């Protein structure tokens, strides 16, 4: 991408981030709520040794779920929303403008995802021991690859001929289904559930956060390659209806 395109993408990313900051109360609640749920679930177990276990063993599910939420309800959801609002119809009508828009969207929500990850770490790490910044940066990197992983189905989902409300419903069902299957698999052994979890990206994301065996460079390169392919497909087939086509 040329320097001019990069500058345009960077400027648009700043605008998109500022847009998210227009409702500070809602943003604050979205950022803090995963930490509150984490502590509620921790204390509901009524186990005095809960905070003596390995931190990632207790929190990896939350990191993977937060990554999926940002990718689905941020990156993906607002592409569909801006398509309906007329933003895309007014400004994104050429291949170059599609690339700039999608990159800007990705950069903006990458920054938001990093903020979510950082806040969650700061709010939940201390009961397990002191902060470890090497640990934090490792978690942040793995978390970001989880975010990229979930952006792949998110990008492909934006190609579907659905509206904003239907997208919200479908994404909510998918998100809840992934989480429910993952939680059930930890307490109930079933061949059907195990088979369904082979297709559950939340399981893989949890492994990517907590298991060293899933953190190899080959897996990371595969995630990047799949994302690039999904991005190029989206650039080609993103649903665009220019303003002048309505007259």
Number of C-alpha atoms within 10 A of each C-alpha: 8 6 8 10 16 15 13 15 23 19 12 19 24 15 15 17 17 12 10 15 13 10 10 10 10 12 12 11 11 12 20 15 11 20 19 15 11 18 12 11 11 15 12 9 9 9 10 9 7 15 16 12 10 11 18 18 12 16 19 20 22 20 27 29 24 21 27 27 20 21 27 26 17 21 27 26 22 19 23 24 18 13 20 16 13 15 14 23 18 14 14 21 16 13 12 12 17 19 21 24 23 21 19 24 24 20 20 23 21 21 15 18 24 18 14 19 22 16 14 22 20 12 15 18 17 13 12 15 12 8 14 10 9 9 11 16 12 12 21 20 13 23 26 21 23 28 27 23 24 26 24 22 16 22 25 16 19 23 17 13 10 14 13 16 11 11 22 16 11 13 18 15 12 13 17 13 14 20 20 11 18 21 13 13 17 8 8 11 10 11 10 8 14 16 10 14 17 11 11 17 19 25 20 18 26 24 19 23 27 22 14 9 9 17 15 10 9 10 14 18 12 12 18 16 12 14 19 14 13 18 20 13 14 20 21 14 13 24 17 17 16 16 14 8 7 6 4
